[in-house]
Protein backbone atom coordinates (compact mmCIF):
# COMPACT_ATOMS: atom_id res chain seq x y z
CA UNK A 1 0.00 0.00 0.00
CA UNK A 2 1.32 3.44 -0.97
CA UNK A 3 0.24 6.99 -0.18
CA UNK A 4 -0.49 8.86 3.03
CA UNK A 5 -0.67 5.59 4.97
CA UNK A 6 3.11 5.98 5.01
CA UNK A 7 2.88 9.11 7.14
CA UNK A 8 0.19 7.65 9.38
CA UNK A 9 2.08 4.41 9.97
CA UNK A 10 5.23 6.36 10.77
CA UNK A 11 3.31 8.40 13.30
CA UNK A 12 1.75 5.36 14.99
CA UNK A 13 5.03 3.43 15.13
CA UNK A 14 7.00 6.44 16.34
CA UNK A 15 4.44 7.45 18.96
CA UNK A 16 5.68 4.93 21.53
CA UNK A 17 9.19 6.39 21.30
CA UNK A 18 8.52 10.14 21.21
CA UNK A 19 9.12 10.46 24.96
CA UNK A 20 10.84 7.11 25.35
CA UNK A 21 13.65 7.49 22.82
CA UNK A 22 15.68 4.61 21.49
CA UNK A 23 18.79 4.30 19.38
CA UNK A 24 18.14 0.61 18.88
CA UNK A 25 17.40 -0.06 15.22
CA UNK A 26 15.66 -3.30 16.18
CA UNK A 27 13.05 -1.68 18.40
CA UNK A 28 9.58 -3.24 18.70
CA UNK A 29 7.43 -1.82 15.89
CA UNK A 30 4.14 -1.88 17.79
CA UNK A 31 3.60 -1.73 21.53
CA UNK A 32 0.56 -1.19 23.71
CA UNK A 33 1.37 2.53 23.56
CA UNK A 34 1.40 2.75 19.75
CA UNK A 35 -1.38 5.09 18.67
CA UNK A 36 -2.06 7.93 16.26
CA UNK A 37 -1.11 11.42 17.40
CA UNK A 38 -1.60 14.98 16.20
CA UNK A 39 0.53 14.10 13.15
CA UNK A 40 -2.23 11.82 11.88
CA UNK A 41 -5.09 14.10 12.91
CA UNK A 42 -3.64 17.01 10.95
CA UNK A 43 -2.65 14.83 8.00
CA UNK A 44 -6.29 13.79 7.83
CA UNK A 45 -7.35 17.43 8.05
CA UNK A 46 -5.27 18.22 4.97
CA UNK A 47 -6.74 15.22 3.16
CA UNK A 48 -10.29 16.33 3.96
CA UNK A 49 -9.47 19.86 2.79
CA UNK A 50 -8.30 18.59 -0.59
CA UNK A 51 -11.41 16.41 -0.86
CA UNK A 52 -13.94 19.09 0.01
CA UNK A 53 -12.52 22.45 -1.06
CA UNK A 54 -11.79 22.67 -4.77
CA UNK A 55 -10.72 26.30 -4.33
CA UNK A 56 -8.13 25.31 -1.71
CA UNK A 57 -8.79 28.29 0.54
CA UNK A 58 -6.82 28.72 3.76
CA UNK A 59 -9.93 29.64 5.76
CA UNK A 60 -11.56 26.33 4.88
CA UNK A 61 -8.43 24.42 5.86
CA UNK A 62 -8.24 26.29 9.17
CA UNK A 63 -11.88 25.48 9.95
CA UNK A 64 -11.34 21.80 9.12
CA UNK A 65 -8.21 21.70 11.28
CA UNK A 66 -10.00 23.30 14.22
CA UNK A 67 -12.99 20.99 13.93
CA UNK A 68 -10.88 17.86 13.62
CA UNK A 69 -8.55 18.74 16.49
CA UNK A 70 -11.54 19.34 18.75
CA UNK A 71 -12.99 16.02 17.66
CA UNK A 72 -9.70 14.34 18.60
CA UNK A 73 -8.39 16.13 21.73
CA UNK A 74 -5.37 15.09 23.75
CA UNK A 75 -3.37 13.81 20.81
CA UNK A 76 -0.10 15.52 21.68
CA UNK A 77 -0.68 18.96 20.18
CA UNK A 78 2.19 21.38 20.71
CA UNK A 79 1.75 24.20 23.20
CA UNK A 80 1.32 27.08 20.76
CA UNK A 81 -0.81 25.00 18.43
CA UNK A 82 -3.04 24.03 21.36
CA UNK A 83 -3.47 27.72 22.11
CA UNK A 84 -4.43 28.29 18.48
CA UNK A 85 -7.08 25.57 18.78
CA UNK A 86 -8.36 27.09 22.01
CA UNK A 87 -8.58 30.61 20.54
CA UNK A 88 -10.56 29.24 17.63
CA UNK A 89 -9.55 32.09 15.32
CA UNK A 90 -8.43 30.65 11.97
CA UNK A 91 -7.11 34.05 10.88
CA UNK A 92 -4.31 34.11 13.47
CA UNK A 93 -1.20 32.15 12.45
CA UNK A 94 1.56 32.37 15.02
CA UNK A 95 4.80 32.53 13.02
CA UNK A 96 5.89 29.02 13.94
CA UNK A 97 8.81 27.12 12.41
CA UNK A 98 7.88 23.92 14.22
CA UNK A 99 7.79 20.63 12.34
CA UNK A 100 3.98 20.52 12.44
CA UNK A 101 3.84 22.13 9.01
CA UNK A 102 5.84 19.25 7.52
CA UNK A 103 4.21 16.38 9.41
CA UNK A 104 0.75 17.17 7.99
CA UNK A 105 1.62 18.01 4.39
CA UNK A 106 1.82 14.55 2.78
CA UNK A 107 -1.67 14.59 1.19
CA UNK A 108 -0.54 17.54 -0.91
CA UNK A 109 2.46 15.68 -2.29
CA UNK A 110 0.18 12.88 -3.47
CA UNK A 111 -2.64 15.12 -4.70
CA UNK A 112 -0.67 17.69 -6.72
CA UNK A 113 -0.43 17.34 -10.48
CA UNK A 114 2.67 19.51 -10.83
CA UNK A 115 5.59 20.40 -8.63
CA UNK A 116 4.49 24.04 -8.67
CA UNK A 117 1.05 23.00 -7.41
CA UNK A 118 2.65 20.96 -4.63
CA UNK A 119 4.73 23.96 -3.55
CA UNK A 120 1.77 26.34 -3.71
CA UNK A 121 -0.58 24.12 -1.71
CA UNK A 122 2.15 23.33 0.82
CA UNK A 123 2.60 27.05 1.42
CA UNK A 124 -1.13 27.48 2.03
CA UNK A 125 -1.19 24.49 4.35
CA UNK A 126 1.75 25.80 6.37
CA UNK A 127 0.71 29.45 6.56
CA UNK A 128 -2.54 28.71 8.38
CA UNK A 129 -0.38 28.36 11.50
CA UNK A 130 3.30 28.05 10.57
CA UNK A 131 3.83 31.25 8.59
CA UNK A 132 7.51 31.61 9.55
CA UNK A 133 9.75 31.15 6.46
CA UNK A 134 11.29 28.01 7.98
CA UNK A 135 7.84 26.55 8.68
CA UNK A 136 6.84 27.14 5.08
CA UNK A 137 10.13 25.75 3.79
CA UNK A 138 9.75 22.54 5.79
CA UNK A 139 6.30 21.90 4.39
CA UNK A 140 7.35 22.67 0.83
CA UNK A 141 10.49 20.53 0.98
CA UNK A 142 8.49 17.56 2.25
CA UNK A 143 5.71 17.97 -0.32
CA UNK A 144 8.26 18.38 -3.12
CA UNK A 145 10.15 15.25 -2.09
CA UNK A 146 6.91 13.24 -2.05
CA UNK A 147 5.82 14.59 -5.42
CA UNK A 148 9.19 13.88 -7.02
CA UNK A 149 9.41 10.39 -5.53
CA UNK A 150 5.89 9.57 -6.69
CA UNK A 151 6.75 10.67 -10.22
CA UNK A 152 9.85 8.52 -10.52
CA UNK A 153 12.68 10.90 -9.73
CA UNK A 154 15.80 9.20 -8.42
CA UNK A 155 16.88 9.76 -4.84
CA UNK A 156 19.93 11.73 -5.96
CA UNK A 157 17.72 14.07 -7.99
CA UNK A 158 15.41 14.58 -5.02
CA UNK A 159 18.34 15.24 -2.71
CA UNK A 160 19.92 17.73 -5.12
CA UNK A 161 16.63 19.59 -5.64
CA UNK A 162 15.86 19.86 -1.93
CA UNK A 163 19.39 20.98 -1.07
CA UNK A 164 19.50 23.57 -3.84
CA UNK A 165 15.95 24.90 -3.47
CA UNK A 166 15.59 24.92 0.32
CA UNK A 167 19.18 25.12 1.51
CA UNK A 168 19.04 21.95 3.61
CA UNK A 169 22.37 20.25 4.18
CA UNK A 170 21.84 16.62 3.20
CA UNK A 171 25.52 15.75 3.01
CA UNK A 172 25.74 14.04 6.42
CA UNK A 173 24.99 10.36 6.82
CA UNK A 174 22.75 9.05 9.59
CA UNK A 175 25.78 7.43 11.22
CA UNK A 176 27.26 10.92 11.47
CA UNK A 177 24.02 12.49 12.67
CA UNK A 178 22.86 9.91 15.24
CA UNK A 179 25.50 10.25 18.02
CA UNK A 180 24.69 13.89 18.78
CA UNK A 181 21.10 14.13 17.57
CA UNK A 182 18.55 15.20 20.18
CA UNK A 183 14.84 15.87 20.46
CA UNK A 184 14.01 18.92 18.34
CA UNK A 185 10.60 20.04 17.12
CA UNK A 186 11.77 22.57 14.52
CA UNK A 187 11.56 22.07 10.79
CA UNK A 188 15.25 22.94 10.49
CA UNK A 189 16.27 19.95 12.60
CA UNK A 190 13.58 17.48 11.59
CA UNK A 191 12.94 17.72 7.86
CA UNK A 192 16.55 17.29 6.61
CA UNK A 193 17.09 14.31 8.92
CA UNK A 194 13.79 12.71 7.90
CA UNK A 195 14.67 13.14 4.22
CA UNK A 196 18.06 11.56 4.91
CA UNK A 197 16.28 8.54 6.40
CA UNK A 198 14.35 8.20 3.15
CA UNK A 199 17.52 8.56 1.11
CA UNK A 200 19.35 5.85 3.06
CA UNK A 201 16.51 3.39 3.63
CA UNK A 202 16.09 0.52 1.19
CA UNK A 203 12.53 -0.36 2.24
CA UNK A 204 9.65 1.35 3.99
CA UNK A 205 10.31 -0.49 7.23
CA UNK A 206 14.00 0.36 7.13
CA UNK A 207 13.20 4.04 6.62
CA UNK A 208 10.95 4.01 9.69
CA UNK A 209 13.49 2.14 11.79
CA UNK A 210 16.19 4.63 10.81
CA UNK A 211 13.94 7.57 11.70
CA UNK A 212 12.83 6.29 15.09
CA UNK A 213 16.32 5.15 16.10
CA UNK A 214 17.63 8.70 15.75
CA UNK A 215 16.08 9.15 19.22
CA UNK A 216 14.53 12.50 18.37
CA UNK A 217 10.93 13.57 17.79
CA UNK A 218 10.25 10.00 16.78
CA UNK A 219 6.64 10.12 15.59
CA UNK A 220 7.17 13.19 13.44
CA UNK A 221 10.51 12.06 12.04
CA UNK A 222 8.92 8.75 11.09
CA UNK A 223 5.78 10.41 9.72
CA UNK A 224 7.79 12.68 7.42
CA UNK A 225 10.28 10.03 6.33
CA UNK A 226 7.49 7.49 5.90
CA UNK A 227 5.39 9.89 3.87
CA UNK A 228 8.16 10.17 1.28
CA UNK A 229 9.12 6.51 1.36
CA UNK A 230 5.58 5.31 0.68
CA UNK A 231 5.55 7.21 -2.60
CA UNK A 232 7.89 4.57 -4.01
CA UNK A 233 7.91 1.67 -1.54
CA UNK A 234 4.84 -0.20 -0.39
CA UNK A 235 4.00 -0.06 3.27
CA UNK A 236 4.02 -3.79 4.11
CA UNK A 237 0.51 -5.13 4.43
CA UNK A 238 1.07 -6.34 8.00
CA UNK A 239 2.16 -2.86 9.08
CA UNK A 240 -0.62 -1.11 7.17
CA UNK A 241 -3.35 -3.33 8.56
CA UNK A 242 -2.06 -3.03 12.12
CA UNK A 243 -2.08 0.74 11.79
CA UNK A 244 -5.53 0.86 10.22
CA UNK A 245 -6.87 -1.23 13.10
CA UNK A 246 -5.77 1.55 15.47
CA UNK A 247 -7.52 4.35 13.58
CA UNK A 248 -11.02 5.60 14.16
CA UNK A 249 -13.76 4.51 11.76
CA UNK A 250 -13.98 8.07 10.43
CA UNK A 251 -10.28 8.12 9.65
CA UNK A 252 -10.46 4.75 7.89
CA UNK A 253 -13.27 6.08 5.70
CA UNK A 254 -11.39 9.31 5.00
CA UNK A 255 -8.23 7.41 4.09
CA UNK A 256 -10.19 5.33 1.58
CA UNK A 257 -11.88 8.41 0.10
CA UNK A 258 -8.58 10.23 -0.30
CA UNK A 259 -6.86 7.26 -1.91
CA UNK A 260 -9.73 7.00 -4.38
CA UNK A 261 -9.43 10.71 -5.21
CA UNK A 262 -5.70 10.42 -5.86
CA UNK A 263 -6.19 7.31 -7.99
CA UNK A 264 -8.86 9.09 -10.02
CA UNK A 265 -6.63 12.10 -10.63
CA UNK A 266 -3.69 9.90 -11.56
CA UNK A 267 -5.82 7.94 -14.03
CA UNK A 268 -7.04 11.16 -15.63
CA UNK A 269 -3.47 12.32 -16.12
CA UNK A 270 -2.35 9.17 -17.94
N, C-alpha and C positions, 0 to 999 in steps of 0.2 A: 504494500500500500504506500502510495506517495502523497505528497501534499501537506496541508497544515497539520495533519496527524503527527508529523515529525516534530513540530514545535510543542504540541500538546504532550506527546510522549516524553520529550526531553524535560518538560516541566514536571510531570508526574514522577519520573525517575529521580530527577534532581532534588525534588522537594524534601526527601528524607535526609539530605545531606547539606541543606542550606545553612543550618545552624549546628550541624554535626559533621564538620568537614572531614574528608578523607583524601589521602593521596594514594590510596590503594586502587590500582586499576581494576582489580578483580572484586570490587565491592558487589554487594547483593543488589541486583537490579530493582527488585520490588520488596518492600518491607510493609509492616502494618501501618507505617506512617506515610506511605506513598500516596499522595493525593494531588488533585489539581489545585493550583494557586491562582493568584492574580494574573500571572502570565497567561494562563488559559482563558480566564474570564475576559480579559481585554483582547486576546486574539479572537475570541468568539464575537466580541463587540465589533471589531473591524470586519469580520466576515459578514455579520448581519447588516452592517452599513453598506457594504458592497452589494448585498442582495437586494436591499430595500430602497436605496437612494441612488437613482441613476444619475442625478446631478452631482453627487459626491460632495455635498456641502458640509463644512465643518460643524455647523450648528446641529445638524442631524446626527453626526457622529458623536458629538458631545452628549446629546440627549440619550442616545443608545448606551453610551458608556456609563452615564450616571444611572440609568435604569437598571442596567445589568449588574453593576457593582452593588447596588442596593438589594437586588435580588439574591446576590451571593456575597453577603458580608463576611468579615473575618477570614479573608483569604490571603492575608499577608500584604495588604496594600501599604506602600510606603507612607511615611508620615505626612509629607506635603500633599501627596495625592489623596490621602484620606481626608485631609482638610478641604481639598477641592471637591470631593464627593459631598462632604458635610455642608459646604457653602451652597452647593447646588446651582452655581452660576456658570453655565457653559461658556460664557464670554470672558472668563478670567483665567488665561494660562498663567503659569507661575515661573517661567523662565528656567525650567529645569534642564539639566544635562544628564539626568539619571538614565539608566538603561531601560526604563519602562517604555520609551519610545521605540526601541529596537525589539523588545521581547514580543510586542503585539503586532508587528508590521507584516508578518509572513503572509496573510491572505492577499496583500497587495502584490507581492512578488509573484504569486500564482495567478492572480486575476489579470494583471496588466498585459496588454497586447504589444506594447513597445517599452523600451527602456526608459524613454522620456516619460511615459505615462506612469511607470513604476516610481520614478523619482518625484513626479508631481504629486501623486497620491500619498506617497510616504511623507512628504513635507506637510500635507494637510493633516494626516494622521498624527504626526508628531506635534504640530503647532497648537492643537487643541489644549495641550498641557505643557509639552516640552518644547517651548519656542526659543530656547537658547540655541545658538548655532551648533553646538556640539550635540545637543539632543536631536536636532534635525539631521545632522550628518550621520549619526548612528543609525537612525531609521532608514535613511536613504541608502547607506552602504549595505545594510542587511537586505533590503528589498532588491537592490541591484544585483547582489550576489545570488539571491534566489532566482531572479529572472534570468540571469545569464546561465546559471547551472541548468535550469529547466530547458533552456533553448540550446543546450549542447556545447556551450563554451567550455574549453579545457580549464582545469584548475589554475594553471599558470596565467591564462588570460584573465581569469577572474581576479586573481591576486594582483596582477599588474594594474588592472583597471581600478580596483579599490585603493591601492596604494597611491596611484597617480591622482585620482579624482578627489579622494577624501583625506589624503595625507597620513593614512595609518601606516605604521611601520610593521610590516609583515615579514621582516627578515629573520626574526628570532624563532628558533624551534621551540617546541613545547618542553623539551628537556632543558633548554636554557631558561625558559620562563618559570617552570614549576617550582624550583627551590625557593624563590623569593616572592612568589605570587601570594597575595592576600585577598581577603574579602573586600570587594570594591563594587559599588553600585552605580558607577558612572559609565556612560557610553565609552569614554576614552579608554577605560581599563576593563572593558567587557567585550565590546564588539571586535576589536582586533584579535583578541585571544580566542574568541568563539570561532571566528573565521579561520584562524590557524588550526583549530581542532578539525574543522571540515577539510582543510587542505591536507592534513596529515592522515586523517582516518581513511581506511580502505573499505569500510562498511558502515552502515548506519549505527550499529551497536558500538563499533569501535569509536566512532566520533563522539557518541554520548559518554562512553567510558573515559575518553580523554578529557572531555569537558568537566565532568564531575570530579575527576581525580586531580584537577588543578587546585581543589580545596578553596574555591572562591565562592561567588554567588551562584551556587551549583545549579539551582533550577533555571535561572535565567541564562547562564552560560550554555546549559544543555538545550534550552528552548531555542536559542538563537542558532547554535551550531546544528541542532537537529533540524531546524526549519530549512536550512540550506542543503543539508545532506539529503533530506527526503525529496529534493527536487530531482535527484539522479539515482538514489539508492533506496530500494524499498525498505520501509519499516517492516521488520520481520513480523509475520502474522501473529506469532505468540505474544510479542510485545504489544502490537496494535490492539489485539483483542483484550489483553489484560488492562490496558489503558482505557479502552472504551467501556469496559465493565465498571470503571471507577468514575465515569462521567454521569452527569444528570441526564435524564431522558430528553430534556430540552436541548442539551448540548449535543447529544447523539443525533437528534433530528437536524439540528443546525449544521452539523458537520456533513451529513449526507446531502442536505440542500446545497451547501457551498461546493462540495465536490461535483455535484451535478451541474452547477452553473459553470464551473471552470471547464469541465469536460465539454459542455455545449459550446462555449466560446472557442475552445481549442479546435473542435470539429469544424466550426464555421470558418476558422482561419486556414484550414488545410486546402 
